[in-house]
Amino acid sequence: MSGIKRLGLLAALVLVGIAPAGVAQAAVQPSKQDTQYLKALHQVNLFEIKAGEEAQEESQNQEIKDLGAMFKTDHTQLDETVKQTAKKLNVDLPSKPTADQQSVLDQIEKVEKTGEEFDRLWVTSQLAGHVQAIQATQTEISQGSEQSVVQLAKSALPTLQAHHDALVQLAQQLGIPVPQATASGTPSPGGTTPAPGGTTESPGGGTETPSPGQS
């Protein structure tokens, strides 16, 4: 085969993604939005796993214990997908929750474990965090460019929404203020009481909002 024909064949193979062995293909480069979302969602999961354990071990309310168990299970499963996706895209994930998330965990661990104080703090922080996690996930769905990350967000949204709905129902039973929801059922940004631990940058943009990790 002539050199020209060989080059033409190689070019065609590369275009359809089946370059022969030894021909390196360009690595996938996720956008800043995709990268930030993967990192934020991973930290959400780290936070939720720990918060779920705290609820199971410390709360005297069986419904909170059950929610904590569900959150731990769901976020452990979700995080496996996050880690697999990040590995394929060469995204390095944080090894621990954000400083704000850790601050919330510290407060939950230190609060009086008997009575209503623990339950109210846990539910309040979970409500605020889930509002922000849902908003960050919706931002990824609308603004993300890497399809594997966008699909991950689409898969995560129903779980986050189900968690939020369960928290709303429990908060109403306990007399805890609930963030105002929009007509579509999505929590309104203006109706949220920030969870303890401060604010952080939203994965979807530069505005400061309560940390999505407090979900």
DAKASUL-V233838 format. One record per residue. N is the residue number from 0. RES is the residue in three letters. SS is DSSP state (~ for helix, > for strand, _ for the rest). Layout:
[[N | RES | SS] [N | RES | SS]]
//
This chain:
[[0 | MET | _] [1 | SER | _] [2 | GLY | ~] [3 | ILE | ~] [4 | LYS | ~] [5 | ARG | ~] [6 | LEU | ~] [7 | GLY | ~] [8 | LEU | ~] [9 | LEU | ~] [10 | ALA | ~] [11 | ALA | ~] [12 | LEU | ~] [13 | VAL | ~] [14 | LEU | ~] [15 | VAL | _] [16 | GLY | _] [17 | ILE | _] [18 | ALA | _] [19 | PRO | _] [20 | ALA | _] [21 | GLY | _] [22 | VAL | _] [23 | ALA | _] [24 | GLN | _] [25 | ALA | _] [26 | ALA | _] [27 | VAL | _] [28 | GLN | _] [29 | PRO | _] [30 | SER | _] [31 | LYS | ~] [32 | GLN | ~] [33 | ASP | ~] [34 | THR | ~] [35 | GLN | ~] [36 | TYR | ~] [37 | LEU | ~] [38 | LYS | ~] [39 | ALA | ~] [40 | LEU | ~] [41 | HIS | ~] [42 | GLN | ~] [43 | VAL | ~] [44 | ASN | ~] [45 | LEU | ~] [46 | PHE | ~] [47 | GLU | ~] [48 | ILE | ~] [49 | LYS | ~] [50 | ALA | ~] [51 | GLY | ~] [52 | GLU | ~] [53 | GLU | ~] [54 | ALA | ~] [55 | GLN | ~] [56 | GLU | ~] [57 | GLU | ~] [58 | SER | _] [59 | GLN | _] [60 | ASN | _] [61 | GLN | ~] [62 | GLU | ~] [63 | ILE | ~] [64 | LYS | ~] [65 | ASP | ~] [66 | LEU | ~] [67 | GLY | ~] [68 | ALA | ~] [69 | MET | ~] [70 | PHE | ~] [71 | LYS | ~] [72 | THR | ~] [73 | ASP | ~] [74 | HIS | ~] [75 | THR | ~] [76 | GLN | ~] [77 | LEU | ~] [78 | ASP | ~] [79 | GLU | ~] [80 | THR | ~] [81 | VAL | ~] [82 | LYS | ~] [83 | GLN | ~] [84 | THR | ~] [85 | ALA | ~] [86 | LYS | ~] [87 | LYS | ~] [88 | LEU | _] [89 | ASN | _] [90 | VAL | _] [91 | ASP | _] [92 | LEU | _] [93 | PRO | _] [94 | SER | _] [95 | LYS | _] [96 | PRO | _] [97 | THR | _] [98 | ALA | ~] [99 | ASP | ~] [100 | GLN | ~] [101 | GLN | ~] [102 | SER | ~] [103 | VAL | ~] [104 | LEU | ~] [105 | ASP | ~] [106 | GLN | ~] [107 | ILE | ~] [108 | GLU | ~] [109 | LYS | ~] [110 | VAL | _] [111 | GLU | _] [112 | LYS | _] [113 | THR | _] [114 | GLY | _] [115 | GLU | _] [116 | GLU | ~] [117 | PHE | ~] [118 | ASP | ~] [119 | ARG | ~] [120 | LEU | ~] [121 | TRP | ~] [122 | VAL | ~] [123 | THR | ~] [124 | SER | ~] [125 | GLN | ~] [126 | LEU | ~] [127 | ALA | ~] [128 | GLY | ~] [129 | HIS | ~] [130 | VAL | ~] [131 | GLN | ~] [132 | ALA | ~] [133 | ILE | ~] [134 | GLN | ~] [135 | ALA | ~] [136 | THR | ~] [137 | GLN | ~] [138 | THR | ~] [139 | GLU | ~] [140 | ILE | ~] [141 | SER | ~] [142 | GLN | ~] [143 | GLY | _] [144 | SER | _] [145 | GLU | _] [146 | GLN | ~] [147 | SER | ~] [148 | VAL | ~] [149 | VAL | ~] [150 | GLN | ~] [151 | LEU | ~] [152 | ALA | ~] [153 | LYS | ~] [154 | SER | ~] [155 | ALA | ~] [156 | LEU | ~] [157 | PRO | ~] [158 | THR | ~] [159 | LEU | ~] [160 | GLN | ~] [161 | ALA | ~] [162 | HIS | ~] [163 | HIS | ~] [164 | ASP | ~] [165 | ALA | ~] [166 | LEU | ~] [167 | VAL | ~] [168 | GLN | ~] [169 | LEU | ~] [170 | ALA | ~] [171 | GLN | ~] [172 | GLN | ~] [173 | LEU | ~] [174 | GLY | _] [175 | ILE | _] [176 | PRO | _] [177 | VAL | _] [178 | PRO | _] [179 | GLN | _] [180 | ALA | >] [181 | THR | _] [182 | ALA | _] [183 | SER | _] [184 | GLY | _] [185 | THR | _] [186 | PRO | >] [187 | SER | _] [188 | PRO | ~] [189 | GLY | ~] [190 | GLY | ~] [191 | THR | _] [192 | THR | _] [193 | PRO | _] [194 | ALA | _] [195 | PRO | _] [196 | GLY | _] [197 | GLY | _] [198 | THR | >] [199 | THR | >] [200 | GLU | >] [201 | SER | _] [202 | PRO | _] [203 | GLY | _] [204 | GLY | _] [205 | GLY | _] [206 | THR | _] [207 | GLU | >] [208 | THR | >] [209 | PRO | >] [210 | SER | _] [211 | PRO | _] [212 | GLY | _] [213 | GLN | _] [214 | SER | _]]
//
